[in-house]
């Protein structure tokens, strides 16, 4: 499911980038030939769309990078395993004579128990995490390529704006 979502998002962002490039480069060429209000307005609109798209692509890249740097987050992406572990926790016997103070203490111990469970999951899922990591890295590279294209376009727009200012 994750791969389908990433594929859809990456293709959409690449498509938007291609469309923007197809509009921007001719608009910049026209602006370099003739400085007019119409050409300036076109380039300004393109620059606004570029900034918005650049921000979205950068956000996706940052999220992928965050996931790649956090094995626990990657392990928690295996939802079936997460449900099975929750069901196993629910099956654990509970002492029904606990008072309210013990319940509060148990809640504070819950984080420690969750960290121990997460660590145990990590050690048993290492090969699966490597597979997920390779998938995320492939899409990270794809997003980096899109971001690079947008950076090149941004540089060209900024360069043209500087020329117009001089």
TIVO-735095 format. One record per residue: residue number from 1; x, z, y of N, C-alpha, C in turn. Coordinates in steps of 0.2 Angstrom, whole numbers. Layout:
! TIVO-735095
(drenmi NUM,(X,Z,Y),(X,Z,Y),(X,Z,Y));
...
! end
This chain:
! TIVO-735095
(drenmi 1,(4,0,-6),(0,0,0),(4,0,6));
(drenmi 2,(10,4,6),(14,4,12),(17,-2,13));
(drenmi 3,(19,-6,8),(22,-12,9),(18,-17,12));
(drenmi 4,(11,-17,10),(6,-22,13),(6,-20,21));
(drenmi 5,(5,-14,22),(5,-12,29),(11,-14,33));
(drenmi 6,(17,-13,31),(23,-15,34),(23,-22,35));
(drenmi 7,(21,-26,30),(22,-33,30),(17,-36,35));
(drenmi 8,(11,-33,36),(6,-35,41),(8,-34,48));
(drenmi 9,(11,-28,49),(13,-26,55),(19,-30,58));
(drenmi 10,(24,-31,53),(30,-35,55),(28,-42,56));
(drenmi 11,(24,-45,52),(22,-52,53),(18,-53,60));
(drenmi 12,(14,-48,62),(10,-48,68),(15,-47,74));
(drenmi 13,(20,-43,74),(24,-42,79),(29,-48,80));
(drenmi 14,(31,-51,74),(35,-57,74),(31,-63,77));
(drenmi 15,(24,-63,76),(20,-69,78),(19,-68,86));
(drenmi 16,(18,-62,88),(17,-60,95),(24,-62,99));
(drenmi 17,(30,-61,96),(36,-62,99),(37,-70,99));
(drenmi 18,(35,-73,94),(36,-81,94),(32,-84,100));
(drenmi 19,(25,-81,100),(21,-84,105),(23,-82,112));
(drenmi 20,(26,-76,113),(29,-74,120),(35,-79,121));
(drenmi 21,(39,-80,117),(45,-84,118),(43,-91,120));
(drenmi 22,(38,-94,116),(35,-101,117),(33,-101,124));
(drenmi 23,(30,-96,127),(27,-96,134),(33,-94,139));
(drenmi 24,(37,-90,137),(42,-87,142),(47,-92,144));
(drenmi 25,(51,-95,139),(56,-100,140),(54,-106,145));
(drenmi 26,(49,-109,143),(46,-115,148),(45,-112,155));
(drenmi 27,(42,-106,155),(40,-103,162),(46,-102,166));
(drenmi 28,(51,-99,162),(58,-98,166),(61,-104,168));
(drenmi 29,(61,-109,164),(63,-116,166),(60,-118,172));
(drenmi 30,(53,-118,172),(49,-120,178),(51,-116,184));
(drenmi 31,(52,-110,183),(54,-105,189),(61,-107,192));
(drenmi 32,(65,-109,187),(72,-110,190),(72,-117,194));
(drenmi 33,(67,-121,192),(67,-128,195),(63,-127,202));
(drenmi 34,(58,-123,202),(53,-123,208),(51,-116,208));
(drenmi 35,(53,-112,213),(50,-106,215),(43,-106,218));
(drenmi 36,(38,-105,215),(31,-105,218),(28,-98,216));
(drenmi 37,(22,-97,219),(18,-91,218),(16,-92,211));
(drenmi 38,(13,-98,209),(11,-99,202),(16,-97,197));
(drenmi 39,(22,-100,197),(27,-99,193),(30,-91,193));
(drenmi 40,(30,-88,198),(32,-81,199),(27,-77,195));
(drenmi 41,(20,-78,196),(15,-75,193),(15,-75,186));
(drenmi 42,(16,-81,183),(17,-82,176),(22,-78,173));
(drenmi 43,(28,-78,176),(34,-75,174),(33,-67,174));
(drenmi 44,(29,-65,179),(28,-58,180),(23,-55,174));
(drenmi 45,(18,-59,173),(13,-58,167),(17,-58,161));
(drenmi 46,(21,-62,160),(25,-63,154),(30,-56,153));
(drenmi 47,(33,-55,159),(37,-49,159),(33,-42,157));
(drenmi 48,(27,-42,159),(23,-36,157),(21,-36,150));
(drenmi 49,(19,-42,147),(18,-42,140),(24,-41,136));
(drenmi 50,(30,-43,138),(36,-42,135),(37,-34,135));
(drenmi 51,(36,-31,140),(38,-24,140),(33,-20,136));
(drenmi 52,(27,-22,135),(22,-18,131),(24,-20,123));
(drenmi 53,(26,-26,122),(27,-28,115),(34,-25,113));
(drenmi 54,(39,-25,118),(45,-21,116),(44,-14,115));
(drenmi 55,(40,-11,118),(39,-4,117),(35,-2,110));
(drenmi 56,(31,-7,108),(28,-6,102),(33,-7,96));
(drenmi 57,(37,-13,97),(42,-14,91),(47,-8,91));
(drenmi 58,(49,-6,97),(54,0,97),(51,6,93));
(drenmi 59,(44,7,94),(41,13,91),(41,12,84));
(drenmi 60,(39,6,81),(39,5,74),(46,6,71));
(drenmi 61,(51,3,75),(58,4,73),(60,12,72));
(drenmi 62,(59,15,78),(60,22,78),(57,26,72));
(drenmi 63,(51,25,70),(47,28,65),(50,26,58));
(drenmi 64,(52,20,57),(56,18,51),(62,22,51));
(drenmi 65,(66,22,56),(72,26,56),(71,33,54));
(drenmi 66,(66,36,57),(65,43,56),(63,44,48));
(drenmi 67,(59,40,45),(58,40,38),(64,39,34));
(drenmi 68,(68,35,36),(74,33,32),(79,39,32));
(drenmi 69,(79,43,38),(83,49,39),(80,55,36));
(drenmi 70,(74,55,33),(71,61,30),(69,60,23));
(drenmi 71,(72,63,18),(70,62,11),(64,66,10));
(drenmi 72,(63,71,13),(57,75,12),(50,71,14));
(drenmi 73,(51,68,20),(45,64,22),(44,58,17));
(drenmi 74,(50,55,15),(49,49,10),(46,52,4));
(drenmi 75,(48,58,1),(45,60,-5),(37,62,-4));
(drenmi 76,(35,64,2),(28,65,3),(24,59,4));
(drenmi 77,(27,53,4),(24,47,4),(21,45,-3));
(drenmi 78,(23,48,-8),(20,47,-15),(14,51,-15));
(drenmi 79,(9,49,-13),(2,53,-12),(0,55,-19));
(drenmi 80,(0,51,-24),(-2,53,-31),(2,59,-33));
(drenmi 81,(8,59,-32),(12,65,-34),(10,71,-30));
(drenmi 82,(9,70,-24),(7,75,-19),(0,79,-22));
(drenmi 83,(-4,74,-24),(-11,77,-26),(-10,81,-33));
(drenmi 84,(-6,78,-37),(-5,82,-43),(-1,88,-42));
(drenmi 85,(3,89,-38),(7,95,-36),(2,100,-33));
(drenmi 86,(-3,98,-29),(-8,102,-26),(-13,105,-31));
(drenmi 87,(-14,100,-36),(-19,102,-41),(-15,108,-46));
(drenmi 88,(-9,107,-47),(-5,112,-51),(-5,118,-47));
(drenmi 89,(-4,118,-40),(-4,124,-37),(-11,128,-37));
(drenmi 90,(-16,124,-37),(-23,127,-37),(-24,130,-44));
(drenmi 91,(-21,128,-49),(-22,131,-56),(-18,137,-57));
(drenmi 92,(-13,139,-52),(-9,145,-53),(-14,151,-53));
(drenmi 93,(-13,156,-57),(-17,162,-56),(-16,166,-50));
(drenmi 94,(-21,168,-47),(-20,172,-41),(-23,179,-42));
(drenmi 95,(-19,184,-39),(-21,191,-40),(-27,192,-36));
(drenmi 96,(-33,194,-38),(-39,195,-34),(-39,201,-31));
(drenmi 97,(-35,206,-32),(-35,212,-29),(-31,213,-22));
(drenmi 98,(-29,207,-20),(-25,207,-14),(-29,209,-8));
(drenmi 99,(-26,213,-3),(-30,214,3),(-28,209,8));
(drenmi 100,(-31,210,14),(-30,206,20),(-22,205,22));
(drenmi 101,(-19,211,22),(-12,211,24),(-8,206,19));
(drenmi 102,(-9,207,13),(-5,203,8),(-7,195,9));
(drenmi 103,(-13,194,10),(-15,187,11),(-11,184,17));
(drenmi 104,(-10,188,23),(-7,186,28),(1,185,26));
(drenmi 105,(4,189,22),(10,188,20),(11,182,16));
(drenmi 106,(6,181,12),(6,175,7),(6,168,12));
(drenmi 107,(3,169,17),(3,163,22),(10,161,24));
(drenmi 108,(13,167,26),(20,166,29),(25,163,24));
(drenmi 109,(23,165,17),(27,163,12),(26,156,10));
(drenmi 110,(20,154,12),(18,147,10),(23,142,12));
(drenmi 111,(26,142,18),(30,138,21),(37,138,16));
(drenmi 112,(39,143,14),(45,144,10),(43,141,3));
(drenmi 113,(37,142,0),(35,139,-6),(35,132,-5));
(drenmi 114,(32,129,0),(31,122,1),(38,119,1));
(drenmi 115,(43,122,5),(50,119,5),(53,119,-2));
(drenmi 116,(52,124,-6),(55,124,-13),(52,119,-17));
(drenmi 117,(45,118,-16),(42,113,-20),(44,106,-17));
(drenmi 118,(45,105,-11),(48,99,-8),(55,97,-11));
(drenmi 119,(59,102,-11),(66,102,-14),(66,100,-21));
(drenmi 120,(61,103,-25),(60,101,-32),(58,94,-33));
(drenmi 121,(53,92,-29),(51,85,-29),(57,80,-28));
(drenmi 122,(61,82,-23),(66,77,-21),(71,76,-27));
(drenmi 123,(73,82,-30),(78,81,-36),(75,77,-41));
(drenmi 124,(68,77,-43),(65,74,-48),(64,66,-46));
(drenmi 125,(63,65,-40),(61,58,-38),(67,54,-35));
(drenmi 126,(73,56,-35),(79,53,-32),(79,45,-33));
(drenmi 127,(78,43,-40),(78,35,-41),(72,32,-37));
(drenmi 128,(66,35,-37),(60,32,-33),(61,32,-26));
(drenmi 129,(65,37,-23),(66,38,-16),(71,32,-14));
(drenmi 130,(76,30,-19),(80,25,-17),(77,18,-17));
(drenmi 131,(72,17,-21),(68,11,-21),(64,11,-14));
(drenmi 132,(61,17,-12),(57,17,-6),(62,16,0));
(drenmi 133,(68,19,-1),(72,18,5),(74,11,6));
(drenmi 134,(75,7,0),(77,0,1),(71,-4,4));
(drenmi 135,(65,-2,2),(59,-6,5),(59,-5,13));
(drenmi 136,(60,2,15),(60,3,22),(66,0,25));
(drenmi 137,(71,0,22),(77,-3,26),(76,-11,27));
(drenmi 138,(73,-14,22),(71,-21,23),(67,-22,29));
(drenmi 139,(62,-18,30),(57,-19,35),(61,-17,42));
(drenmi 140,(65,-12,41),(69,-10,47),(73,-15,50));
(drenmi 141,(76,-19,45),(81,-25,47),(76,-30,50));
(drenmi 142,(70,-31,48),(66,-36,50),(64,-34,57));
(drenmi 143,(62,-28,58),(60,-26,65),(66,-26,70));
(drenmi 144,(72,-24,67),(78,-25,72),(79,-32,74));
(drenmi 145,(77,-37,70),(78,-44,72),(73,-46,77));
(drenmi 146,(67,-43,76),(62,-44,81),(64,-41,88));
(drenmi 147,(66,-35,88),(68,-32,94),(74,-35,97));
(drenmi 148,(79,-38,93),(84,-42,96),(82,-48,100));
(drenmi 149,(77,-51,97),(74,-57,100),(71,-55,107));
(drenmi 150,(67,-50,107),(64,-47,113),(69,-45,118));
(drenmi 151,(75,-42,116),(80,-40,120),(83,-46,123));
(drenmi 152,(84,-52,120),(87,-58,122),(82,-61,128));
(drenmi 153,(76,-61,126),(71,-63,131),(71,-59,137));
(drenmi 154,(71,-52,136),(71,-48,142),(77,-49,146));
(drenmi 155,(83,-50,143),(89,-51,147),(88,-57,151));
(drenmi 156,(86,-63,148),(85,-69,152),(80,-68,157));
(drenmi 157,(75,-64,156),(70,-63,162),(73,-59,167));
(drenmi 158,(77,-54,166),(80,-50,171),(85,-54,175));
(drenmi 159,(89,-58,171),(94,-63,174),(91,-68,179));
(drenmi 160,(85,-70,177),(81,-75,182),(79,-71,188));
(drenmi 161,(76,-65,187),(74,-61,192),(79,-59,197));
(drenmi 162,(85,-58,194),(91,-57,199),(93,-63,203));
(drenmi 163,(93,-69,200),(94,-75,203),(89,-76,209));
(drenmi 164,(83,-74,208),(77,-75,213),(78,-70,218));
(drenmi 165,(81,-65,217),(82,-60,222),(88,-62,227));
(drenmi 166,(93,-65,224),(99,-67,228),(97,-73,232));
! end
